[in-house]
Amino acid sequence: MSREKVYFKTFGCRTNQFDTQVMMSRLEDFELCASELEADVVVVNSCTVTNGADATVRGYINALKRKNPEARVVLAGCGAHSKGEELLRQRKVHGVMGHSEKERINEILQRPEGFYEIGDLKHIDQTVVSEFVGKSRAFIKIQEGCDFRCSYCIIPFVRGDARSHDEEQILEQVRRLAANGFGEFILTGTNVGSYGRERGSSMARLLKRLSMIRGVRRIRIGSMEPIQIDAEFKELLNEPWMAKHLHIALQHTSDRMLELMNRRNRYPEDRALFEELAEAGYALGTDFIVGHPGEGEAEWRQAIERVEALPLTHLHAFTYSPREGTASTALKEPTPRGDIAKARHRELTEIVRHKNLAFRHRHDRDLTVLVEQEHEGSYLGYDQYYNRVRIKSDEDLSGSWVLLNEVTVGERENHAFFAF
């Protein structure tokens, strides 16, 4: 009897990408397939961070129903907690499974009848992943959940409070992956910088231990909060295995907006931190929310002036999306119209694009690139500053580490030719 085929569709963050690998590693009685069209079961690992993310997931499910109407659709991820009941009631999905249930996926997918297995928000994975299907870099989830209560954010309500994974388990996972040829590791989680607080450890201590594992060449870190970049962490900035890119979530540069967002950072300290890190040779990215209630013209103009002054190189900008149950939806502050928010988003994005271009002109030599994939006759990868490089070569570079003495700086990415 042939085994049923399962296809995974992953939306959202690196944490979701890790969770998908956990689910893949737990499938014993099913066969993974590379196309949703041939799948008997499609597991949708969903994101719910914005209304747009919800709409994208719903749109995918609707399109899937037309393309492969016989497939059983199972909703997992953050959207399972926020939209699962509704989609199950509407018969858009066959079943719903929460974060804590993903290690039971082999058993759950065998159920012929519909199901709602939402579980709880206190679970910590015990699975040690030894392979990352289709990846050259490995994502390592080191913690789950968040204790912060930013006024706009629904994530703590769908991921739970902050809790750290066992340090020895994390180390064992990296050892196995390094032994299987992985050299770059991305530490991820809901609020990754909070790692170890309840275990008497810290991000810096974990990094030191990870760096001593044979085969570890580069470590990247997911989004951290400004207050989490402490003195112990700064002592590691010059280590050769540290990727020279940090993503530090500011969310805004107007102190009034930061207060309305119930943020723990303020611009004067943020600027001092960014200048210190830039002086140490780091590319710096951030998250920024545009159009939050209370963002008037005065707040926006101040925010843009401050963005101009920051040594930013990368940006993940969102247009504010009201999420039911969050404090921001109850604010009596005026909210910018959609067209105004979109124009502000474009203005902000263009400023940081120019900053990134200038940074790449200053850092166009001695770039270490891990090649991730072949695409249209070129090889694509990211350098130590998390800038994309498109490489032409007569050799197969897939999965290789390449040292580029010099690159040609393009508008959106760098270009190079490599010969052994």
N, C-alpha and C positions, 0 to 999 in steps of 0.2 A: 504493500500500500504506500503510495507516494505521500510525502509530507507536504503539508500546506505551506505556501510561500508568504512571507511577511516583508512588507516594505515600510521603512521608517522615513517620515518627513519631519524635519526638525526646523522649528522657527525660533528666532530670538537669540539669546545670549550664549556665551561659551559654557555656562553651567548646564544649559539644556543640551548642548552638544555632548558634554560628558555623560549626562543622564541617558542619552540615547545609546552611548557605548555600553553603559551598565545594562540596559535592557537587551541589547544585542548579545552581550556575553552570557545572559541568562537563558537564552532560547536553546532548548535541548531537543524539542520535538517538532521544530519548524525549520524551514529553510529560508535564509535571507535571499532577497532578490533585488535587482538593480532598477526595476521599473514598477511604478504603481499600476501599470496596465496589466501586468501578469500576476499581481498579488491577489491572494485570497483574503489577506488581512492587511490593512494599512493603519499603522500607528502614527497618529499626529501628535508630536511633542510640541505643545503650543506655547505661545507667549501672550501675555495679557497686559503688558506694561502701558499700552495706550489703546484708545478706541480704534486707531488704525491697525494695531496688531491684532485685535479681536476680529476686525473686518477682513483682514488678510487671511486669517485662519478659516473663518466662515466661508470666504470666497473659494478657498482651496477645497474645502469639503464639498461645497455645492458643485464645483467643476468636476471633482472626482466622481461624484454620484452619476454624472452624465457620461464620463469616460469609462468607468468601470462599475456599473450599477450593482454587480454581484459581490463586490468586495465588502467585507465587514470593516467599518471604520471605528477605531478606538481612539478616544481623546485622552491624551496624557498631558503632563506639564502644568504650567500655572493656569492656563485657561480651563483646565478640568475643575479647578476650585472656584473660579469666578463664573464660568458659563456652562459647566458640565450638565447641571440639572436641566437647564433650559434646552440645550441641544439634544439631550436624551429624550426629553418630553416631546420635542418636535420631530423625533425620529430621524434626526440628521446623523446621529451616530449610533452604533450598535452597543457601545459600552463606554464607560468613563472610569479612569483609574488615577488616583492621586499619587503624589510624590512618594509616599511611604510604601506604595504597592509595587513599584517597578521591579523589585527583586523577585516578585512572585509572578512575573509576567508570563512565564511558561505555563503555569497552571491557569491563570486568568484567561488567556487567549483560547483555551480549549473549551470554554463554556459556549454551548450553542445558543443559549438564551441571552438576552440583553442583561447588562449588569451596571451597577454603580458602586465602585469600590474606591471611595475617596480617602479612606484611612485617616491619618492624623498628621499634624505639623510639628511633631517632635522627633521624628525618625532621623537616623543617621545611617547612610549606606555602609554596608560591610563588604561589598564586592570589591575585589582587587582586579582591575582591568589590566590585561597583559598585552592587548593589541588595540589599535585604533583603526577601524576599517576605513580605508581610503584617505588616511591622513599621514603627513610627514612630521607634523608636530603633535605632541600629546597634551591634552587638557587634563589637569589634575584638580579635582574638586577638593578643597581643603576645609571648607566650612559651608554651612547652610543657614539661611535666615538672617534677619536683621533686627537689632534693638532700637535703631533710630526710628523716629516717627515723623519724617518729613511730610508736610501737610498735603502734598500732591500725590503721594506714592501709595499704590495698592499692594506692592510686593510683600511687605511684612505680613499682610493678611492672607497671602496665598503661599508663602514660603515659611512662615512662622518666625519665632525669635531666633537670635543668633546662637549657633552651637557649632563647635569645632569637631572635625574628624580626628580620630586617633592618630597621633604623630607617627607611631611605628607602622601603622597601616599605610599612611601616605608614603613613608620612606620605602616600604616594601613594594608599593605600586611603581614608584619611580625606578627602583632597582630592576624590576621585571621588564619594564618598558625600555630602559637603557640597554639591558641585555638583548632585547629584541631589535636594537638598532636605532631607537629614538634618541635624539640628542638635544632637542629643544623642548622645554616644558613650560606650559602656561598655567600658572596657579589661578584658579577661579573659584567663585563662590558668590553668594548674594551680597555679602559685605566682607570681601576677602581680607581687608586690613584689620578686621576684628579677631582674626585667627589667634587662638591660644589663650585668650584673656581668662577664660574660666578653667583653663587647664594648667595655669602657671607657666605658660610658654608665650611666644610672640612670633610675629611674622619673621623678624630678623633671626631669631634662633632657629626657626624652621629652615630658612634660606641657607644658613651656615651648614646645617646638617645635609641638606640636599646637595649642596655644592661639592661635598666630599664623595659623592657616589660616582663610581667609575662610569664614564660615558656621558655624563651631563656636561654639555657644552654651553648651553645658554638657558637662562631662566627669565621668563617674562611674568609679569604680575598683572592680574586684572585690576579693575578700577579701585583705587583707594581714596579715603577721605583725607583732606589736608591735615587734620589732627592726628592721623595715624602715621604720618611721616615723622617719626621721633628721632632722638639722637642715636639710639641703637641701630635704627634702620639706616641712617645717614652714614654710619661707619662702613657700610657695605657698598657705597656708591661707586667706588673705584675698582671693585672686584671685576676681573675679566669675564666672568660668567654672567654678570648682570647685563641684561639687554639695556641699551642706552635709550630707553623710552619708558616713561611712566605716564599712566593715565590717572589723573587726580580729579575727582568729581567736585567741581565748584558749583554748578547749576545756575549761578548768576554772578554778576559783579556789582550789583547795586545792594548796599547793605540793607536798605529798606525791603527790597525784594527777598533777600536772604532771611530776614526776620519773618516776613509773611509766610515764607516756605518752611519755617521752623528748622532752619539749617543751623549747624554748629560752627560754621566758618564765617569769617568776615574778610572783606577785601584787603585791608592793610596787611594782615598776616598772610593772606594768600599770595599777595604780590611779593612779599619778602621771601616766602618759601619758593615760589617759582623762579625768582632771580637767583637764589642759591643753587637750585637744581640745574638751571641753565648754565650757570658758571661751571658746574661739574661736568658739563658736556652732554646733558640729557635733552632729547626731544620730549616735548610735553603736550599731552592731550587732555581734554576735559569734556565733561557733559555740560550742556547749557539748555535751559528750558526757556523758550520764547513765548510770550503771550499769556503768562500766568496772571490771574486776577491781581489788580493793583499796579500793573506795569503800564504806567502812563508815559507820555512823551519825555518828561523830565527824567524819569527813572531809566528809560531806554537810552537817552543821549549820554547820561552818565555811565551806563553800562558799556556802551560802545567805546567811549573814551578810555575806559579802564581796560577793555579787551585789547585795544590798540597798544596799550602800555605793557601788556603781559607778553612774555616770551613763549607764546603758544605756537605749536606746530601741527596739532591734530585736533579735530573737533567732532563730537557726536552731539548734534543739535536736535532738539525736539520742539515741536509746537505743542503748547500745553493742551492736554487732553483731560477733561474732568472725569474722575473715576468715582463711581458711586461708593459712598461710605468714607471717603477721605475728607480731611478737614478743609481742604481748599474749596470744595464744592459749597461749603457753608459760609465762605467769606462774603461780606457785603461790598467788597471792592469791585470797581468796574473792570470788565475783561475786554482787552483789545479785540476789535472786529477781526474776522478771519483774514480779510485781505491785508490788514495792517500787520497781523502776526506773520503772514507769509512773506511780506516785504521785509520785515525785520529779520526773519530767518535767512533770507537771501543775502541781506547786508552782512550779517554776522558770518555766514559761511564764506563769503567772498573775501572778507578780511583775513580769515584764518588760512584760506587757500593761498593767498599771497605770502603770508608768513611762512607757510610750509615750503613754497617755492624758493623763497630766500634762504631758508635753512638748508635745503637740498643743494643749492649753489655753494654754500659754505662747507658742506659735507659731501663732496663728490669723489672722494678718494678713500682707499683702504676700507672698503665695505665688505662685510661678511654676510653672505646671503644663503639662506637655506631654501633651496628650490622646492616648491610645493607641487607644481603641476606643469604639464605642457599645454599650451593654448595657441592654436592657429600658427604653428611653426616657431613659436618662441617658448621659453621657459620662464615661469613666473615665481617670484619669491619675495621675501621681505628682508631688508637689511637690519642691522642692530638698532637702527633708529625707527623701525617700523614703517619704513617707506618702501613702496613696491618697486621692484626692479624687473624689467622685461629683458631677458638675455637671449641673444642669438648664439647658437653653437652647432658645430657639426657632430658633436658627441651627445649622447643621451645623458642629460643632467638630472633627471628625475630623482628626487630625494637626496641630492648631493649638496654638500657645503662648498660654496664657491667664494674665493677671495678676489674681489675686483679692485684692481689698482686705480681704476678711473671709470667714471660713468658719464654719459651724456644726459644732462638734466632736461626732462621734458615738462610740459605744462602740468600733467597729472601724475607722471611716474618717471623713473629713471630708465635709461637704456644702456645696454652694454653688449659687447661681443666677448665670448670666452673660448679660449682654445687651450687644451692641455699641453 
